[in-house]
Amino acid sequence: MKALTNLLTSVIVAAWIAAIAILSVQNATLVSLRFLNVESIKLPVGVVLAFSVGIGVIAGAIIPWVWQIEGRKRL
């Protein structure tokens, strides 16, 4: 079952990377992100998507680990 999970995760990440590559080649528009009245510098859409996916993948890998540690502390 773990091999299937690893395969599915790899396929999803590979699809995201391919989508980012296609979008970044087709759309070089500069965008800026705004969050709580803080605005970033203008970056290409592909770079913003790549950072977003990277942060999401890292957070998705860390959160279950943190939940596992928190579950052990409660016992």
N, C-alpha and C positions, 0 to 999 in steps of 0.2 A: 504494500500500500504506500510505503514511503517513496518508492521509486516512481509511482504514478504521480504523487504529489510534486516531486522534484521535476518531473517531465512537464507537468501542467504549468508550474511556475516558470520554467524556462521558456515555454512556448508563449506565455503571456508577456514576459519581459521582452522576448525577441520581437513580438508583434508591435509592442510599444516603440521599440527602437526603430523598426522599419517605418512605422507611421511618422515618427519624428523626422527621420531622414527624408521621407517624401515631402512632408509639409515644409521643412526648412529649405528644401531646394525650390519648391514651387512658390513659397511665400516668404520673401525677405523683409516684410514689413517690420518696422521697429515698434515695439510696445513697451509700456511701463506698467509696473504693478503698483497698486495703491492699497495700503492696509493701515487702518487707524491713523489716517492723515499723514502717513509716511509714504512717499513715492520713490520708487527705484529709478535708476537711470534707464534710458531706452535701450532695449536689447532686441535682437531678432527673435521671432516667434519660436523658431527651433531651439534656441538656447534656453528660453523660458520653459518650454515643454520638457527639454532634457533635464533641467534642474528639478522641475516638479516631479517627474517620474523617478528620478534618483532619490529625492527626499522621501517620496512615497514608498519606494522599495525598501529603503533603509528603515523607515518607521515601521513598516509591516514586518520586518525581521526582528526589530527590537521589542515591540509591544508584547508579543506572546512570551518572550523571555522575561520581561518585567512582571507580567501577570503571573508567571510560574513562580517567580521569587516571592511575590506578594502572597500567593496562595500557601507557600511553605511557612511564611511568618505567622499566618493565622492559625495554623495547626499547632 
